[in-house]
Amino acid sequence: MATAAVDLNDAALTLAAAGRVLWAEPGLAAATGALGRAAGEAAAPVSTRHWRDLDDGPLPRPLGSWRSSADIVQAQLLQLRAALPSGCEALVAAVPSSWSARQLGLLLGLARDAGLPLAGLVDSAVAASRRPAPGRELWHLELTLHDAGLTHIGQADGASRDTAQRLDWLSFQALDRACARAIGAALLRASRFDPFHDDGSERQLYAGLAGWLADLAGHESRRVSISYRGSEFAAEVSAAELRAAVTQAAERLLQRLRALAPPAAGAVLQVPDRLAGYPGLLESLAGLPGWEIVTLEPGAAALGALRLAPTAPSGALALATQLPWDRPPLPSHRDKGSVLAVVAAARPSHLCYGHRLLRLDGRPLRIGSQLADGEYGLQLPASLQGLSRRHCSLVLEAGRVLLHDHSRYGTRLNGVAVEGSAVLHAGDRIEIGQPPVELRLLAEEGVDAPAP
């Protein structure tokens, strides 16, 4: 049976057959009726959420002739049908783990109405996982236009979905916005021109973003320019500025991966190939102790979904969450000794406040406007706005230094608000109060970290 597979990730709806990618279009639709890339270039309202928010209820505001997100999805399914290879008898769909049972049911109905020979559904993280990681944990990171998924892949008897977390604060759009804001700030500094003050100049900024990021690969700076009402505004944008913006946008992901604390043998994180286009992101991920980063091939989920056997036309479709391995195991790029050395070196030994150093020696270190008698810690001025009496604490747990936030006002780690607790590494910055007091985490060179 001639089979094709599609990955229903709205960042790139991707069709594959016979081991190669045949077609890819973003999940976009414009009020003009344009779809995919053409919609992104249209000077008209554009929908980007119809796949994520798939529903047959009415839209808050109609988009052209479309009255619901289901209408728009069906239009893109018809676009997909036109791209099917000749003789295709069965189509398998890889779907994000965040989709509800109701959305899957809607998809089946829409696919049938669009004349698609849908004969299988598979979790997209499982579909993209084709190589085991012997002796290590295996995780899969998937980004869509509006959110991300972090899935732990079971490795017994093939790839299976173990646990899945939805990260609604990370997406391709969030990374694009971070880069666009950095470029917009550079234009504002250089020419006093704010590209975000007008829809037309903002569209130019986002239209040029992919090309500018590609040009910056391997270069320290790049000239960007935008034309507006007959005038050209330009600025030199540095790779360092964009790396800082991207790292800030991904900080909560870095904190989440630190907290997962891979075992001594380490863990592998599979990431989409598109992440390589964001300056510094793969380097930040690769710097996480104990983690190996594997960049997947373009269209990985669609290509991997081809190994799902199609269901007979009369059979009921169920979401598959396990598939056999079909490629050789991933080699280890670190031996145990190197992983352990990185983990030990990454644990901070001191907290720095101005010219003062406080050793992290295993005792809880309290931070706030008051310390109890005999309590070890850092007492900050009570006049500092946004400071609680017992604001936060640094403790040693299971060989890691953890930050616990106890305050009403919040504590920031590397510019991102801490949600309860976070794992600390040397080089991290803690910010408290307003204007923020900055505390730095340092590791003493040539000295072993304190024993737990």
C-alpha positions, 0 to 999 in steps of 0.5 A: 500500500502506497503510504504518505505521512504528514506532521501537523505541526503548525510551524511547518505542515510537512508531507513525506513519502518514500523516505523524503519530504515532498511538501511543507507549508506553515499553518497560516491563513489570510483573510484574502484566502491565501494559505501557508507562505502566501498568507504570511506575505499578505497585507491582510489579517492572518490566522496562526492559531487555527491548528492549535485551537482547532474547534468547530465553534465560531471565531471571535471575528470571521476571517474572510469566508471562514467562520471557525478554526475548523473551516480554516483547517479544512482549507489547509487539508484540501491544500495538503490533498493536492500535494499527495503523491500520485497513487497514495492510498493511505495517509498517517498523521503525526499530531502534537501530544497536546491535542485533546481527544475532541480535537482528534475527533474533529481532525478525523471528520475534517480529513474525511470531508476533505477526501484524505485517506487518513489511516493512522494517527501517531504522537509526533514526539514518538514519530520523530524518535527513531534511534535509541540512546542506550544507557541514557534517558531520551527526551524530545523537544517539539516547538510549534508556532504557539507552544512547545512540548517536552516528552520523555521517550520510553526506550523498551521495545521501541520508542514510546511516550512516557510523560509529556509536558506542555510549555506554553511560554516557549514557541517559535513565535516567542523566539522570533519575537525576541530576535525581532525586538533585539533588531528593533532596539538596534534600529531605534538606537541607530536611527530613532526609528521604531519598526513596531510603531507601524504595521507595515514596517513591523511586517518588513521586520518579520519578513526579513528576520529569517534572512538576517539570522541566516546571514549572521551565522558565522559572523559577528554582526550584520547590517539590517535595513527597513524602508518606510515611506521612501526612507531607509533606516539601517543599523548594525546588529551584533550576533551577541545582541541576538544571542542574549535575546534568544538565551533570555527567551529560552531561560525557562527551558534551561531551568526546566532541563536543569531541574530534570537532573539527568543521571550520571550516565546523562540524557539526550535531548532531540531538538528540531533542526530549525533551532539551529537558526537562532543564535546561541540557542543550541550552544546554551542547550549543549552547555547544560551539564549531563545533556547531549543535544541531537538536532533532528533532520528536517521533517523528522516527525513526518518521515518517522511516522511512515513506520506506522502500519496504516489501519484498514479502511473499516478499522477504528483509528486510535492514537499510536504512542509507541513505534519500533526503532528503525535506525541505529542507536545514538552514539555517546559523545561523552563518557561517564567521566566527562559528564561527571566532571561537567556536573561537578564544575557547574555547581556553584561554591559561592554567592557574590553580593557586591564585594562580599562572598558567601560560601555555599557550604551545605548550610541553608543560606537565607536571603531577606530583610531579616535574619533570625539569630544564628541564621546563615545568610544575606540581609538586604536593606529593608528599604528595598522595594519588592523585598520580603522578610524571608525572601528566598533561600539557597539549599543543597539538595541531592548534590545540587544547589537549589533556589527556593522563592518564599516571597510575595514579590518574586525572585528572578533567575537570569532575568526570568521569574522563578516558579517555586524552585530552580537549580542553580549553576555557576554564572547564574544571576539572581535578581531581587527587589526594585531597582533589582539587587543582583547576586551572582553564583560563582565556582571556585577554581581548583577546589572541589565543590562542597560535599553534599 
